[in-house]
């Protein structure tokens, strides 16, 4: 190993990733070092963060996800944090297979055209002069499609989403090179080299310099092809290129000396294939499974490590080790930082004595620290303090695992074996509401409204551009518009693959991609707010029912225990210790979920800002117990934080979304319900979650159809009744004529009663006439 290569190895993990890249360039290609130096110097002056907020690069997590302190008004209140329910979206992931390769399979699609305008003339000429060699290098996968784009902006071996995993997709020499250039990336507070634009520019400079210097030294260029060629060779398992089967530099050089021209052409073809395919999607972490015996709580089988193996003919997006839509390495780094943030916000440090603990509590309240429980309490009963809930999907489960790992590590508590609560996917409240037929119908009604038609009319020009550029039919585009296209493009953009996007999206510094994001937000915001957020409320209703139950259960239990204590005190009994252990304990509930869930929850509560939730977004519901009668009284004489409290307490809540407090924006949090700018009565939140979804306005056409259907149903019922009565008259069995005879008897009885009444009335009239006649006769006799 030369001295410069030794220096580059010794400096791995250094913050100055540009220096490392330059050293690697100089070691591999001394004649290209000068060319790379100027480009890297320019890249060093460029801004470090050139990504949309959606990507949530690692160096931005602390600023964008930190839990804000309580307001000064809330600080003056006597509060105790009892519950935190945090809904957390998973981290950065690989794209869906249905999103990013189904709609790009057409041979004339813009995803397959080399639309680079920045590639050097030498690389363009080499790629165009040997199309047969490029096709030969991937002949084993003739049925697959390939992404053709400009020269890579970044070395594949440095991408945090493309680390060399232990799954056998790379040679050992390649993995060693990946580890050498990667540097430590698993610590919570260390950044990833792939995220820095200087390193990106240096890697691009390396590739450009290598292509420029290629004609000068055929032997050296073919013996060490660009790093992307390694990924393309290994993933396709092609035997057409002689350099792809080389085990080391020396053996390759010996073969090159025998046939330098053939190996030069093969190296150029491999480089072209690598540029077309892009780097494979590599995931360094694998899922481990084991069968647990619920009776004993112990593992009943050996642990099994899931290994995703790409087929030998696979040259599509997932020829690497990542399963489609799985959590990338950058995603695990995001969730580890989220775990550290939550631990620092809600877990108090260890205390040695009770007096120190009381002093620490007062100090924390003054410093606006959200104490939920202490390190000792977490260590003593982690299963009662931490509750994990997740959808039964690999990326959310993995996100929860990395979050908890960092949560325990930040607390100084050894990692615990935790139970995660999951549901069947189709009935999971974290997902089932959004995918329900009710929500689909409400969304369809919203998109059929005149207002939505006016909104989509503004997008006609952009749709025509995409149809022409991607060679899609308008019908196919409507099925992808715009969420699928935006999702696919952002997964590429956030993972440093933006150069593989269609040229139309790359023009003017990706202006069209930003415009598509805005369109997607406009459409989502329209149907989630339409008809008083009817669709969003219906989507969030199953989860709201679960949250209400989990929020109210410990509150009701605590109230019952207080009533029991009061009754015992009135009876003069001092045996209150029997119920103390059953008191509910403050806990942190984590719900690992998806972007659509967060959208439904925020929109249903009328606090959705209209922007699609980025990776690792958090919606936190903090529930505090408020003791107004002890506002200025001293509590230091209490034996614990729960004893001695006044029974007339109330509960308040706070909503925090990605570091922003949304409590005051929620309808109902006004007047007396708003105790502080960031605290509102819990009754407002519970009512909002328990209120049935509003009924959308019924269109006149639909109302007319409903009336017609009702009239038809009534007519059918009348016909059916008439037919049944006819059958009963024709067919006279006693068991079928019972009801008919009863009706006839009732009619006869009514007729008889009427006749009897008439007869009685006639008789009374006759009697009255007779009496009158008799009276008249008596009067006449008396007069005579």
C-alpha positions, 0 to 999 in steps of 0.5 A, spaced: 500 500 500 502 506 498 503 512 503 497 516 500 493 510 500 495 509 508 493 516 509 486 515 506 485 509 510 487 512 517 483 518 516 476 514 515 471 517 519 474 524 519 469 530 518 473 532 512 470 527 507 472 531 501 480 530 503 478 523 504 475 523 497 481 527 494 486 522 497 482 516 494 482 519 487 490 521 488 491 514 490 487 510 484 489 515 479 495 520 480 494 523 473 487 525 475 488 528 482 489 535 479 483 535 475 479 533 481 482 538 486 479 544 482 472 541 482 472 539 490 474 545 492 468 548 488 464 543 491 467 545 498 464 552 498 457 549 496 451 549 501 451 542 505 444 541 505 441 541 498 435 537 499 427 538 500 425 538 508 421 531 506 428 528 506 430 530 513 437 529 512 441 527 519 444 533 520 437 537 520 433 532 525 435 535 531 433 542 529 426 539 526 424 534 531 426 537 538 420 537 543 419 545 544 419 547 552 412 549 555 410 556 555 412 561 560 404 561 562 404 553 562 410 553 566 407 557 572 401 552 572 402 546 577 402 540 572 404 533 572 406 529 565 402 523 565 401 520 558 405 521 552 402 518 545 407 519 539 405 517 532 412 516 529 412 515 521 418 511 519 424 513 516 427 514 509 425 507 505 427 504 498 421 506 493 415 501 492 416 496 486 410 498 483 411 505 484 418 506 480 419 500 475 412 499 473 410 505 470 417 506 467 418 499 463 416 502 456 422 502 452 421 509 450 420 512 457 424 518 459 426 513 465 430 509 459 433 515 455 440 518 457 438 525 458 445 528 461 447 534 458 453 535 463 456 528 461 463 529 458 464 528 451 469 522 452 464 518 456 458 520 451 462 517 445 464 511 449 457 509 451 455 511 444 460 507 440 459 501 443 452 499 444 453 492 443 458 491 449 453 495 453 447 490 452 452 484 452 454 486 459 447 485 461 445 480 457 443 475 462 437 480 464 434 481 457 427 482 460 428 487 465 428 495 464 434 499 466 435 506 468 439 510 464 441 517 466 447 522 466 454 520 470 453 519 477 454 525 482 456 520 488 460 514 489 456 508 490 460 506 496 459 512 500 452 512 500 448 511 506 443 507 503 448 503 499 453 500 504 456 493 502 451 488 506 453 481 509 449 478 503 454 476 498 452 482 493 459 484 492 466 481 492 470 481 498 475 487 495 469 491 494 466 490 501 473 492 503 473 498 499 466 500 501 468 500 509 474 504 507 470 509 504 464 509 508 467 511 515 463 510 522 456 511 520 452 507 526 453 512 532 447 516 533 451 523 533 455 522 527 453 524 520 453 520 514 458 521 508 453 521 503 449 527 506 455 532 505 455 535 498 462 536 498 463 529 498 458 528 493 462 533 488 469 530 490 466 523 488 463 526 481 470 529 480 473 522 481 469 519 476 469 525 471 477 525 472 477 518 471 474 518 464 478 524 462 484 520 463 482 514 460 485 514 453 492 516 457 493 509 460 489 504 458 492 499 462 491 503 469 483 504 467 481 497 465 485 495 471 481 499 476 474 501 473 470 506 476 466 504 483 459 504 480 462 498 475 463 494 481 456 494 483 453 493 476 458 487 475 456 483 481 449 485 481 448 482 474 452 476 475 454 477 467 460 473 465 461 477 458 466 482 461 472 479 463 474 484 468 467 482 472 470 476 474 477 479 477 479 477 484 484 483 485 488 488 481 494 484 480 490 478 476 486 483 472 492 487 470 496 481 468 490 479 463 489 486 461 496 486 458 494 480 454 488 483 451 488 491 452 484 493 447 478 488 449 479 489 456 478 497 455 472 496 451 469 491 456 471 496 462 468 502 458 461 497 457 461 496 464 462 503 466 456 505 461 452 499 464 453 502 471 451 509 469 445 506 466 443 502 472 445 506 478 447 503 484 444 498 487 439 499 493 443 496 499 441 495 506 446 493 511 441 491 517 437 485 516 431 482 520 431 477 525 426 472 527 425 467 532 419 463 535 417 465 542 413 461 547 408 465 550 407 461 556 414 461 558 416 468 555 422 464 552 425 463 545 423 456 543 427 456 536 434 459 534 433 466 531 433 466 523 436 472 519 432 474 513 436 474 507 433 478 501 437 475 495 436 478 488 435 473 482 441 472 478 438 476 472 435 482 476 438 488 473 432 492 476 431 497 482 432 492 487 438 488 484 441 489 491 440 487 498 434 491 500 427 489 499 422 494 496 420 499 500 424 497 506 428 502 511 434 504 508 440 505 512 439 513 512 432 511 515 435 507 521 440 513 523 433 518 523 430 514 528 436 513 532 436 520 533 428 521 534 429 516 540 435 520 543 430 526 542 424 523 546 429 520 551 432 527 553 425 530 553 421 525 557 426 521 562 429 525 568 436 523 570 438 518 576 437 521 583 440 518 589 436 521 595 429 523 595 431 530 597 435 530 591 429 527 587 425 533 589 430 538 588 431 535 581 423 535 580 423 543 581 429 544 577 426 541 571 419 544 572 423 551 572 427 549 566 421 546 562 423 539 562 418 534 560 419 529 566 415 523 564 418 518 569 426 517 571 431 513 569 430 508 575 423 507 574 424 506 567 430 501 569 425 497 574 419 496 569 420 498 562 414 494 560 410 499 564 413 505 562 414 504 554 408 501 550 410 500 543 405 499 537 406 498 530 403 496 523 405 489 521 410 492 516 417 491 516 419 498 515 415 501 521 417 495 525 425 496 524 423 504 525 421 502 532 427 497 533 432 503 532 428 508 536 428 504 542 435 502 541 437 509 541 432 511 547 435 506 552 442 508 550 441 515 551 438 513 558 444 509 560 439 503 560 441 496 557 437 495 551 430 491 553 427 485 550 420 489 548 413 487 546 410 490 540 403 490 539 401 489 532 394 488 528 392 484 522 394 489 516 387 490 513 384 491 520 389 495 523 386 502 526 393 505 524 391 503 516 384 501 516 381 507 516 384 510 510 383 504 506 376 504 508 370 504 502 367 510 506 373 514 505 374 512 498 367 514 497 368 521 500 374 522 496 371 520 490 365 525 491 370 531 493 374 530 487 367 530 483 366 537 485 366 543 481 371 546 486 376 540 484 375 541 477 377 548 477 383 546 481 385 540 476 384 545 470 391 548 472 395 542 472 393 540 464 399 543 462 404 539 466 400 533 465 401 534 457 409 535 458 409 528 462 405 524 457 409 526 452 416 526 455 414 519 459 410 516 453 404 514 457 397 515 456 393 520 459 389 514 463 396 511 465 398 518 468 391 519 471 392 513 475 399 515 478 397 523 478 401 526 482 402 522 489 405 516 485 410 520 481 412 524 487 413 519 491 418 515 486 422 521 485 423 523 492 425 516 494 431 517 488 432 525 490 433 523 497 438 517 496 442 521 492 440 518 485 437 524 482 441 524 476 437 518 474 430 521 474 427 523 467 431 529 464 424 533 465 424 533 472 432 535 472 431 541 468 432 548 472 434 545 478 428 540 479 423 546 478 418 541 476 419 536 481 418 542 487 412 544 483 409 537 483 410 536 490 406 543 491 400 540 486 400 533 491 399 538 497 394 542 494 390 535 492 391 532 499 389 538 502 383 539 498 380 532 499 382 532 507 378 539 508 372 538 504 366 538 507 368 539 514 374 534 513 369 528 512 374 524 509 379 525 514 375 524 520 372 517 517 380 515 516 382 517 523 376 514 526 378 507 528 385 510 531 381 515 535 377 510 538 383 506 540 387 513 542 381 515 547 380 508 550 388 508 552 388 516 554 381 515 558 383 508 561 388 510 566 385 517 568 378 513 570 382 508 574 386 514 578 379 517 579 376 510 582 382 509 586 382 517 589 374 515 591 376 509 594 382 513 598 377 518 600 372 513 602 377 510 607 379 516 610 372 518 611 371 511 615 377 513 619 381 507 616 388 508 614 390 502 610 391 506 603 397 502 602 393 496 599 390 500 593 397 504 592 400 499 587 395 499 582 395 506 581 396 507 573 404 510 572 406 515 567 408 512 560 410 513 553 406 510 548 409 509 541 405 508 534 410 506 528 406 508 522 405 512 516 404 518 512 397 517 511 395 516 518 399 522 520 395 526 515 388 523 517 389 525 524 392 532 523 386 533 518 381 530 522 383 535 528 383 541 523 390 542 524 393 540 518 398 545 515 397 542 508 404 539 507 405 532 506 409 529 512 416 528 511 420 522 513 420 520 521 415 525 522 412 526 529 405 527 532 405 527 540 399 528 544 402 530 551 397 529 557 398 533 563 394 533 570 393 540 573 392 541 580 389 548 580 388 549 588 396 547 589 398 553 585 402 556 590 402 551 595 409 547 597 409 540 595 416 538 598 412 535 604 409 530 600 412 523 600 411 522 593 409 526 587 402 523 587 401 523 594 398 529 597 395 532 591 388 535 591 382 531 589 379 537 584 384 536 579 383 536 571 387 534 565 390 538 559 393 536 553 398 539 548 399 537 541 406 537 538 408 536 530 415 536 528 417 541 533 411 546 532 406 546 538 399 546 534 394 546 541 391 553 540 390 552 532 385 546 534 377 548 534 374 549 541 381 551 544 378 558 546 376 561 552 376 558 559 378 551 555 385 554 553 389 554 560 395 557 556 397 558 549 400 551 549 395 547 553 388 546 552 382 542 556 383 534 555 375 534 554 376 538 547 380 533 545 376 527 547 370 530 544 373 531 537 376 524 537 369 521 539 365 526 534 362 522 528 365 524 522 360 529 519 356 528 513 358 531 506 352 534 502 348 530 498 348 532 491 341 534 488 342 528 483 344 523 488 338 526 492 333 525 486 336 518 485 335 516 493 328 518 492 326 514 486 329 508 490 325 509 496 319 510 491 321 503 488 322 500 494 315 502 497 311 500 490 315 493 491 313 492 498 306 494 496 306 489 490 309 484 495 303 485 500 298 484 495 301 478 492 301 475 499 294 476 500 292 474 494 296 467 495 293 467 502 285 467 499 287 462 494 290 457 498 286 456 505 291 452 510 289 454 517 296 456 518 297 461 512 290 464 513 291 466 521 293 473 520 288 474 514 282 471 518 284 475 524 283 481 520 277 479 517 274 477 524 276 484 527 273 487 521 266 483 523 267 485 530 267 492 528 261 492 524 257 488 529 259 493 534 257 499 530 251 495 528 249 494 536 251 501 537 246 503 532 241 499 535 242 501 542 241 508 540 235 507 536 232 503 542 234 509 546 230 514 542 224 509 542 224 509 549 225 517 550 219 518 545 215 513 549 216 517 555 215 523 552 208 520 549 206 518 556 208 524 560 204 528 555 198 523 556 198 524 564 198 532 563 192 531 558 188 527 564 190 532 569 187 538 565 181 534 564 
